[in-house]
């Protein structure tokens, strides 16, 4: 930051020097007076140049302050964006982990379903074989039943014929 006290002191010092030069001119001869006036003019020119340089430096300082403020705001914006990117990265990481866990779970469920399907197919195959066996057994039982029914009819016919015959005594 610019020190205004030093600026005031410099101005006072230059003014005092200028006044000393004028005082010296009053007591000097013409050539000395002219030299002193020339030196005073040179000092005044230097003072004006110093003031101009000071104003230029102050303008540059103000521009630099503005630039620094803009850069500070940009840095803050970048920090905020970086923080947001970090949060997004964390969210993406969490989502990726959840996705991977879901894929593993889905694969496990798919494997379990495949096992269940294989068991169901095996059960259906066993049931088909049992049905075929029972069908064969049923056909055999039906044949036996029909055969027994036929024998029963023959026996009934014989019984009926025997009932029609006279009875034989002694039997």
C-alpha positions in Angstrom: 0.0 0.0 0.0 1.3 3.5 -0.8 2.4 5.5 2.2 0.9 9.0 1.9 3.0 10.3 4.8 6.2 9.8 2.7 4.5 11.5 -0.3 3.8 14.5 1.9 7.3 14.5 3.3 8.8 14.3 -0.2 6.6 17.2 -1.3 7.6 19.3 1.7 11.2 18.4 1.2 11.2 19.4 -2.5 9.3 22.7 -1.6 11.8 23.5 1.1 14.7 22.9 -1.3 13.0 25.1 -3.9 12.6 27.8 -1.3 16.3 27.5 -0.3 17.3 27.9 -3.9 15.2 31.0 -4.2 16.7 32.4 -1.0 20.2 31.6 -2.3 19.4 33.5 -5.5 18.4 36.6 -3.6 21.9 36.9 -2.1 23.9 35.8 -5.2 25.3 37.7 -8.1 23.5 37.6 -11.5 25.4 34.6 -12.9 24.9 32.8 -9.7 21.3 33.9 -9.6 20.8 32.6 -13.1 22.5 29.3 -12.2 20.4 29.1 -9.1 17.2 29.9 -11.1 18.2 27.2 -13.6 18.8 24.7 -10.8 15.4 25.7 -9.3 13.7 25.3 -12.7 15.4 21.9 -13.0 14.3 20.9 -9.5 10.8 22.1 -10.4 10.9 20.1 -13.6 12.1 17.0 -11.7 9.3 17.6 -9.1 6.7 17.7 -11.9 8.2 14.6 -13.5 8.2 12.9 -10.1 4.5 13.8 -9.7 3.7 12.5 -13.1 5.6 9.3 -12.4 3.8 9.0 -9.1 0.4 9.5 -10.8 1.4 6.9 -13.4 2.5 4.5 -10.7 -0.7 5.0 -8.7 -2.7 4.3 -11.9 -0.7 1.2 -12.5 -1.2 0.2 -8.9 -4.9 0.7 -9.1 -5.0 -1.4 -12.3 -2.9 -4.1 -10.6 -5.3 -4.0 -7.6 -8.2 -4.5 -10.0 -6.4 -7.3 -11.7 -5.6 -9.0 -8.4 -9.2 -8.7 -7.3 -10.3 -10.2 -10.6 -7.7 -13.0 -10.2 -8.8 -13.6 -6.6 -12.4 -13.9 -7.8 -11.3 -16.3 -10.6 -9.3 -18.4 -8.0 -12.4 -18.5 -5.8 -14.6 -19.6 -8.7 -12.0 -22.3 -9.7 -11.9 -23.5 -6.1 -15.7 -23.7 -6.0 -15.7 -25.6 -9.4 -13.0 -27.9 -8.1 -15.0 -28.6 -5.0 -18.1 -29.3 -7.1 -16.1 -31.6 -9.4 -14.8 -33.4 -6.3 -18.3 -33.9 -5.0 -19.4 -35.1 -8.5 -16.4 -37.5 -8.6 -17.5 -38.9 -5.2 -21.1 -39.3 -6.4 -19.9 -41.0 -9.6 -17.6 -43.3 -7.5 -20.6 -44.2 -5.2 -22.9 -44.8 -8.2 -20.2 -47.0 -9.8 -19.8 -49.0 -6.6 -23.6 -49.4 -6.4 -23.8 -50.4 -10.1 -21.0 -53.0 -9.6 -22.8 -54.4 -6.5 -26.1 -54.5 -8.4 -24.4 -56.4 -11.3 -22.9 -58.9 -8.9 -26.4 -59.3 -7.3 -28.0 -59.7 -10.7 -25.5 -62.3 -11.7 -26.1 -64.2 -8.5 -29.9 -64.0 -9.0 -29.4 -65.1 -12.6 -27.3 -68.1 -11.5 -29.9 -69.0 -8.9 -32.7 -68.8 -11.5 -30.7 -71.0 -13.8 -30.3 -73.6 -11.0 -34.0 -73.4 -10.3 -34.8 -73.8 -14.0 -32.5 -76.8 -14.2 -34.2 -78.3 -11.2 -37.6 -77.7 -12.7 -36.5 -79.3 -16.0 -35.2 -82.3 -14.0 -38.5 -82.5 -12.1 -40.5 -82.3 -15.3 -38.4 -85.0 -16.8 -38.8 -87.2 -13.7 -42.5 -86.5 -13.7 -42.8 -87.4 -17.4 -41.0 -90.7 -16.7 -43.2 -91.4 -13.7 -46.3 -90.6 -15.8 -45.1 -92.9 -18.6 -44.4 -95.7 -16.0 -47.9 -95.1 -14.4 -49.5 -95.1 -17.8 -47.9 -98.4 -18.6 -48.9 -99.8 -15.2 -52.5 -98.5 -15.7 -52.6 -100.2 -19.1 -51.4 -103.4 -17.5 -54.0 -103.1 -14.7 -56.8 -102.4 -17.3 -55.7 -105.5 -19.2 -55.8 -107.5 -16.0 -59.2 -106.1 -15.1 -60.5 -106.8 -18.6 -59.1 -110.3 -18.4 -60.6 -110.8 -14.9 -63.9 -109.5 -16.1 -63.9 -111.9 -19.0 -63.0 -114.8 -16.7 -65.7 -113.6 -14.3 -68.2 -113.6 -17.2 -67.1 -117.1 -18.1 -67.5 -118.3 -14.5 -70.8 -116.6 -14.2 -71.9 -118.4 -17.4 -70.7 -121.7 -16.0 -72.5 -121.0 -12.7 -75.6 -120.1 -14.5 -75.4 -123.4 -16.5 -74.7 -125.4 -13.4 -77.7 -123.9 -11.8 -79.9 -125.0 -14.7 -78.7 -128.6 -14.5 -80.4 -130.8 -12.1 -78.7 -131.4 -9.0 -76.7 -134.4 -8.7 -77.3 -136.2 -5.5 -74.2 -136.8 -3.6 -72.4 -133.9 -4.7 
